[in-house]
Amino acid sequence: MDAVLFDMDGLLVDSEKIWFQVESEVMERLGSPWGVADQERLVGGSMTSTVAYMLKVSGADAHPDDVAAWMLAGMTGRLADGVEMMPGAAELLALVRRAGVPTALVTSSARPIARACLKGIGEGNFDHVVTGDDVTRTKPHPEPYLTAARLLGVAAARCVALEDSPNGVASATAAGCRVVAVPSVVPIPAAPGRLVVESLRKVDVEALRTLAARHS
């Protein structure tokens, strides 16, 4: 295992509930309701795909850039008060750093949202940060994880990625990473090269190394 790659929303920080609140407010502004099924459809996706979906289901004639700006303002405003870490997240980050394993944060969120979250997570926990603004194709495309591996100077096949969404798992798997899935909103089935756990409290560095070695 040459590196550990962490997703952010729903994996390290409990932000999916904040996304739902902001999405609901923006959709109210667009004159349309928003439900759990809508969130499940978009979890782990990019701002671009979220805005496109919102405009499609609402039928509103708002400009996509305006809707994205409303979303960004809503998220950064709420995150300014701090973020709530997911159970076991801070402990696992500390263990991985203590073991000297290189790390990267790989998120579909825009850079301002990642920056706001990192104030609580600790930017020093990562050697590199890849946001949705740093790639041309976001999750489920493999580009985000391939970019992180390239920045770290390692092969993606020798990385373990931790994700909470099907989109994120698909991205990491397509890049060649081993994957630890911690489902947050949508269930994720077990598969070769994948460990599915209910919480990051069930994961330590040895478990990550074992997963990487078993499927190398």
N, C-alpha and C positions, 0 to 999 in steps of 0.2 A: 504494500500500500504506500504509494508515493505522495498522496494528498487526500484531504477530506474536503468535500464541496457541500456547502450548506445552502438550502433554500431559505427564504426569509418569512414571508407571510404564511401563517398557519403552522410553520415548522419551528422557527425560533421565537417568533412573537405572536401573541394572540390577537391578530389584527383582522381576521376574517369577519368578526362581528362588527368591526369598525367599517370595513368595506361595505357590509350589508346596509349599515345605517346611512352611509354617504350615498350609495347607489339608490336607496329608497328615496332620499331627499331630492336627488337629481331627477329621478323619474317622476316624482311629484311635480317638479318644476316643468317637466316635459308633458305633464298632463296624463300620465299613465301609471298604473299600479306596478308593484315589484314584489316578487315572492321568493320563497326559499328555492323553488325549482329554477328560477332565473339565476340565482347565485350559484347553484350547483352546476349549471351549464357553463359558467364562466370561470370557476375557481381555477387559479393557477395560470390564467391567461393574461394577455397584455392589455394595456389601456386602450390601444387601437381597436382590438377585437371587442372589448367591453362597450366602448362608445358606439361602434358600428351596430352591435346588437341592440343597444338602448334605442337608437334612432330607428332601427327597423321595427321593433315591437311597438314603439310609441307612435310612429308615423309623424313625428314632429319634424319641422323644417329648420331646426336649429343647426348651426354650423358645427361640425365635429370638433373643431378647435375650441369652440366655446364650451361644449359639453366636457371635453377633457380638462379644460381650465377649472370648471366647477368641481369636477372630481378631485383634481389636484389640490385645490384650495380647501375642500372639505376634509381630505385626508391629512394634509400637513397641519391644518388647524387643530384637529383632534390629537394628532401625534405630538404636538408641541408640549403637551402636558406629561409626556412620557409614555413608554410602552410596557405592556405586561408580558413577561417572558413565559413561554410555554413550559410546563413541568419538565424538569431535567435538562432544559436547554443550556442554562448558564453553567451547570455542573459539567456537561459533556464538552462544551467549548473549552472550559478550563483544563479538562483531562487531555484533550487533543493537543492543546497548546503546550501543556506540560510535557507531553510525550515528544515534542519537537516535530510534529507532523505539519507540513505546509497546509494552509487552508485558504479557501476563497468563499465569498458570498456570491450566490448566483440567483438573482431575482428578476422577475418580469416587471416589477414595479419601476416607475420612473425614478430618476436619480434623486430628485428632491424628497420623495417618500422614503427611499433607502437611507438617505442622509439623516432624516428625522429619526428613523428607527435605530440607526447605528449609534445615536447618542445614548440610547438605553442599552443596546446590545454590547457596545464597545468596539469601535472601529479597529482597535489594536488587536482584536482577535482574528483578523483576516490579513493575509498577505496581499490579496487582491479582491476587488469588488466589481462584479459584472452586473449592470442593471439593464432594464429594457431599452434604455437610451444608448447602450453601447453595442448593440447588435442590430442587424438588418432583419433578422428572422427570430422571433421570440419562441418560447416554449409553446407547443411541443416539438418544435424543430430542435435538432441537436446543437445548433450554433452557440447558444449560451454556455453550455458545458464544454464544448470544444474550445471556446474562447478562454474560459477559465483555465483549462489544462495547458493551453498554449502560453498564457501569461505566467503560469507557474513553472513552465519548462518541463512538464511531465506528460506521459501518455495518458489519455483519458481512460484507457483500459486498466490502468493501475491506480485509478481513483475510486473512492467510494463517495457516492452522492446521497444526501439525505433529503427526502421530499415528502410532501403531504398530499399532493394532488395528482390525479391521473395525467394531466398535461405535463407536470414536472417529471413524473416517473418516465413518461414516454420520451421526453427530451434527454434525460440522463441515460436511459437505456440505449437510445439511438446513437448517442455519442460513444457508447461502449463502456460506460461506467458500471460498477456494481452499485446496487441501490438498496438503501434502507428506506422503507415507506412507513410513514406514521400518519395514517389517514385522519384528516380533520373534518371535512365536510362531506366528501364522497368516498365510499368504500374502495379499497384497492386490493385485488386478489394477489395471492402468492404466485411466484413464477421463478424459473431458474435465474440465478444471479441476483435474486431479490429477497430481502428479509423484511417481513411485515410485522411491525410491533405496535402496541397500543399507546406507547409513550416513550419519549427519549430517556426516561428513567430506566428503561429496559436495555439500554445500549451503553457500552463502554468501549474503550480503545481496543481491547482484546476482541470483542465481538466484531468490530469493524475489520480488524486484521484477519480474523477467521473467515469472514465473508469474502474478503479480497483473495485470500489464499485458496479457498475452496473452489473458486471459479476462475483462477488465473490460467 
